[in-house]
Amino acid sequence: MGLDTIVTTQKEYFLTDATKDVAFRKNALENLLESIYVNEKTIYEALKEDLNKSEEEAFMTEVSNTVSAIKYALKHVEHWSRVERKKTPLTLFPAKSYVVKEPYGIVLILSPWNYPFYLTMAPLVGAIAAGNCAVIKTSKNSPATSAVIADIINSTFPKKYVYAIESPLPYDEVLNQDYDYIFFTGSERVGRTIMRTAADRLIPVSLELGGKSPCIIDRSADIELAAKKIMWGKILNSGQTCVAPDYVVVPSELKDVLVERLRAYSKELIGDPFDNEKYPKIINIHHYSRLKGLIEKEEHVIGGRCDDNLRRIEPAFFRLLNTKNLMMC
């Protein structure tokens, strides 16, 4: 069955109003939760294969967040769906005014590779809770997790309701369908393409795009605490997090002590990254080579050792050109 046929089938199913029923939505969320529990071990194995995430980190950043989102939606979906009575202007007497919350219809969810499970499931939970149908395209860069997601979704829901694309398809083919909403998490480059396509068709979008995350430290800061928090945020998923600290702005007189404490916490939290089996790897050779190249072109680098076989990179610190800022990789 082609993607165009699936979208058309979902359109027809959505128009039956079956997905709008609150009991139907709650049942779908409960089925998804149960399927996650049943496949939890397989999810951990897939995340280990794709990113070398330990079970502890995978639980904290992927599974527990997803479970919490489902439970939160189950608790609140009935309230979210209620018709709200509103005041009516005297000029419209004797009319009555209400806010009726309606789902969009068919939601396309495009998920990334860095948190491939959670950032697929979180928008899906919202789509289901709101009464939508959904089509899911996972990242080709995290194939093991994408396969597990497809298996969970397509064994839990009928294709006419929620469907995960099982084989890799070009973005153009995926986008060239009659969706009612698009949810995308990923790069600015791809985000622009999606925004352009959506704008041409007047499709509303939610875009969660990557960027640079500054960390600003002033003279009143507790350097010890700041260093610990910065390093914890940076080594999570080996820095492959959209809100990971990318660079630090710090008074020049505090720079050396900050670097020293960052290095100390790096050693305390992960030890030798090449001997630590729980330290995640860079997702693929393309991104590994890109990061390695950024480090190699800098003259004064602290840390930054690379292992081509493991695709692991030791946390690196270097000064930005013509500034007193610290760049972290």
N, C-alpha and C positions, 0 to 999 in steps of 0.2 A: 504494500500500500504506500503510495507516494505521499510526501508531506502535504501537497496541495489537497489531496483527498482527505487526509486526516484533519486538516484545518476546516475544510468544508463540513466534514462530519461533526466536528466539535461545534461549529456554528449552528448546525441543525439541532444538536442536542441542547445547546445553551438556550435556544428559543423555546424549548419545552418548559423552561422555568424550573426544572428539577434541581439545579444547583443552587437556587436561591433559598430553598427550604433550610431553615436553621438546623433542624435535626439531620438533614443530609450533610451539611457542612461539618457538623460535629462528628458524625460517623466517619466521614472521610479523614478528618484529622486523627481520630482514634485509630483508624486502620493504618495510617502512615506511621504513627507512633509505635504501634505493635510491630510493624515491619522493620522499623529501625532497631528495636530491641532484639528481634529474631536474628538480624544480620549484623549485630554490633561487632562481633569478632571479625567478620569479613571486611567491615569498614576499616577497622584498625589495620588489618593486613594490607589493604589497598593503599592507605595513606603512608604506611611504612615503605611500600614498594615505590610509590611516586615521589615522596619527599623525605623518606627516612624519618618520619615523625614517630616518636615513641608513643606507646599507648597512653601514657599520662598526658602528653601534650595534645594528642589527638582527641582525647576525652575532653580536656579543658577548652580547647579552641574550636572544636568541630561538633562533637556529639552532644555534650552537655548543653551547649548553646542552642542547638536544634531542638532538643527535648524540652528545654525551658520555653522556647518560642511556641511550640505546639501546646504545651500545658497552659501557657498564658492566653493563647487564642481560644482554647477550649473554655477557659474560665470567663472570657469576656465577649465571645462572639455573639451571644444572645443580646447583650446590652448594646453592642456596636450596631446590631441590625434593627433595633427598634425604630419605629416611626416617631419623630419628634414633633410635638405640637409647638407652633410658633404664634406669636401675636399677629393679629390681622389689622391692618390700618382701617381706621373708621370709614375711609372712603370706599372700602371694599365690602362693607357690611351688607348682607349677613354671611359672607363667605367665611370659611375656616382655613387656616394655613398649616401646612405640615412640611417637614423635611423627610423625604423618603430616600433611603440610601440604596442605590442600584449598582450592581457589578458592571464592569466595563464589557466583559464578554470573553474573548480569547486573549490570554496573556502570553507573550513570548518571554521566556527567562533565559538570558545568556549569562552563564556563570564563568568565573575565572579559575585559574589553576592553583593559586596560592593557598586558598582555603576552599578547596573544591567541593567538599560536602556541605559545610555550613552555608556558604554563599550560593548554593543551589537551593537548599531546603528552606532557608529563611524567607526569600521572596515567594517560594511556593506556598508556604504556610499562610502568608498574607493573601495570596491569590485565592486559595481555597476558602479561607475564612470570610472573604468578601463575596464568595459565590461565583467565582470565575471558573472557566476551563483554562488549561495551560498546556503550552508546548515548551519543552526544556531542551536547550542545547548546552551540553557541558564542554569543557575545554579538552582539546586533543592533546594538550601538554601533560595532562594527568590521566592517562588512559586507564589505569587500574581502578581508580576511584570513579571515573566516568562510567566504566562498565558496571560497577556495583550499583551506582545510582540508577542507571537504566534498568537493571534487574529489579531493584526495589520498586521503582515507579511503575514499570510496565507489568509487574506481577501483582501490584496492589490495586491499580486503577485500570478501567477500560480505556482504550485509546480515544474514544469519543469524549472522554472527560479530561484526563491528564495523560500526556505522552512524552516520554524521553526519547530523543532521537538516538538510535543505537549505532548508526554508522556515521563516520565523519562526512559532513556536508559543507561546502563553501558558504561563507557568510552571505554572499549574494543570493544563493538559492534559498537559504533559510529566511532571509529578510523579505524575499519577494513573495510574501503571502499576505492574506487579508487579516492582519491582527487588529486588535482593539487597544492594546497597550503593550509596551516593550519595557522590560527591566533588564538593564545591562550593567555588569560590573567588570571593569577591565581598564585598558589603556586609553589615554586621551586620543591616540591616533584612530583606534577602532571606534571609539565613542563618537568622533566627528562623522565617520561614515554612517553610523547608525542614526545619529541625529539628522543628517542630511536626508536619508531615506525616509525617516519618520516624518520629517517636516513636509516632504513632497506629498505624503499621503495623509497629513494631518493626524498622525497617530501620537497620542500622549506618551511620554517616556519618563523613566527614572534612570539617571546615569550616575553610577558611583565610580569615579575615575581616579586613577593614580595621580600622585603629585609629590611634592617635596615637603617634608614635615620638619619645620624648624623647632629647636628647643632653645629657649632663651633663659639664661641664668644671670641674675643681677647680684650685686654685692651683698645683699641680705640673705642669699640662699644658703641652705644647709648643704654644703658641697658633698658631704658623705652620702646623705640621703638622695641628693640629685643624681650622683654618679650611679648609685645602686639602681634607681628607677630607670635611668637612661639605658644602662646596660641590659637590664632585664627586658625592656621594650625592644631593644635592638637585636638581641640574640633569639628572641622568639621566632620560630620558623626560619632561623638563619637570616633574619632581616627581611624576609619576603612578606612584608606586611605593609599595607598602604599607609598606616599611621605610625610606622616605625620611625624613630628619630633619625633623620638623614644628616642634619648638620646642627651644630651647637654655636650659639652666639654667647660669648662669655667675656667678662673683663680680662684684659691682658694679664693682670697680676694674679688671676686665678686659674689661668690656662694650664700651667704646669701641674699644679696640685690636682686639678680635675682629670687630666690625662692619666696621672699616676693612679688615682682612685678608680678610673674606668678600667685600666689594665688589671688592677687588683681584683675587681669584681668580675671581670671577664675570666680570669683564672679560677676564681672561687666558684662561679656558676657553671662553667663548662670544662674547666681544666684544659687539656690538650684536645682540640676539636677533632684531631685525626684518630685519637684513641677512645673518644667518647662515642659509644654506639648509639646514644640517644640524641646526638646533635644532628639536626636535619641537614640535608644536602640541597644544593641548588637544583632547581627543577629539571633543567636540561643543559646540554652542552652549549647551546647558543647563549643563554643567560650567564652560564658560568664563564664562558670566554669573554663576554662583554664586561663583567665585573672584574675579572682578572686583568683585562686590558686597562680599565680605569685605574687600578692599583699600580700597574707596571709603569704607567707614564708619569707618575708622581715621583719626586726626588726624595722627599723626607717622609717616609711612611713608617709608622709604628705598627707592628703586627702585619697582617695581610698575607700570611703564608697560604699557599694553595696546594691542594692535592687533586691532580687531574683524574686519578682513578676513582676516588671517592666523591668527586665534585663538591668538596667542602672547602670553605674559605674561612680562615681565622679572622675575627673582627679586626678591622684596620682603621687607623686614625691618620688623617693627613690634613695639612693646612690648605685652605682654599687660596688660590693665587691672588696676591695683593690684598689679602684680608687677614684678620686675626681669628677668623672663625675656624672651627674644627669640622671636617667632613668625616662622616663615618660610613664604612662600607662593610 
